Amino acid sequence: MPKVSSVTVPYASYLRVYEPLAAFPEPERGHWERYAKRERHPSYQDELRRSLADLLPTPPVPVPVHESDDAFVIEIEGVLCVCPWRTRLRGWQALDELPGQLPAPVLDAVLPAVVRRQASDDYERWLEHNPDARPWIRTSTWQVPLNWFVLVSDEEREYEPETAGDGSGPLLRYRTPMVQARRRVARGLKALKDAIDEGPLIEGLVDVGRWLEEFHPRSYVELDYGGLVHTLPPDLLDEDHSAADVAEGIEALRSGDGAGAGEAYARLVARWRAVRDRQNAN
């Protein structure tokens, strides 16, 4: 594994899908089976450090030249499941979203237009041979999208103020079986559509629901606060039960309690506005 910096890279959260080995065709299945038996696997911080290191040369390398052969690995009830990084694919997709996130002068300074055009051309050629490609990981910066919380429940919340092992610090995540995540998406969409005509929460939930349908039904879905745990004090992390607030709001809509839904939504908006405000303070 390439050497990476020990610096902690914050600010990103993740939605991951772990598929059982049976979901992968050979020879990829064999690769992941051998990979899962390694004593140590790189962390999400390792992936971020490698990506940031690629931006330092002149000209910068916005997308890896070769696709990553790394993955996250979990074992549940004796079944090995892997979540391939697919860093190159995700890099191309993130590059497409950058123009809407950064002012043009800043974007040109970080990634010159000629570099972005070359990467875009490479992506188009790659898609011609890989039209059904999709990532196992979704990333969000300075927030956890509210529609992600629909997929999980407060009972699945794992919070550890300090973690051992990879030295990545605190941990806050949720992990749920795919069948549960899909069921919650369906119930959440019905409640939202019965109460409101349209909106970003519905659009985001439809999008993530379609994404989940691409994976093996015995997969697991993981919502990980990732580097966001390094931007928030422990007391706020300990009190953060956003999945419970989302579930409460949806249940209130289902029962016709508009006031209750509004209160739950107000708590979520206040909590995540405070997180996003930290982006402008840095």
Buried (B, 14 or more C-beta within 10 A) or exposed (E): EEEBEEEBBBBBBBBBBBBBBEBBEEEBBEBBBEBBEEEEBBBBBBBBBBBEBBEEEEEEBBBBEEBBEBBBBBEEEEEBBBBBBBBBBBBBBBBEEBEEEBEEEEBBEBBBEEBBEBBBEBBEEBEEEEEEEEBBBBBBBBBBBBBBBBBBBBEBBEBEEEEEEEEBBBBBBBBBBBEBBBEBBEBBBEBBBEBEEEEEBBEBBBEBBEBBEEBBEBBBBBBBBBBBBBBBEEEEBEEBBBBBBBBBBBBBBBEEBEEBBEBBBEBBEEBBEEBEEBEEEE
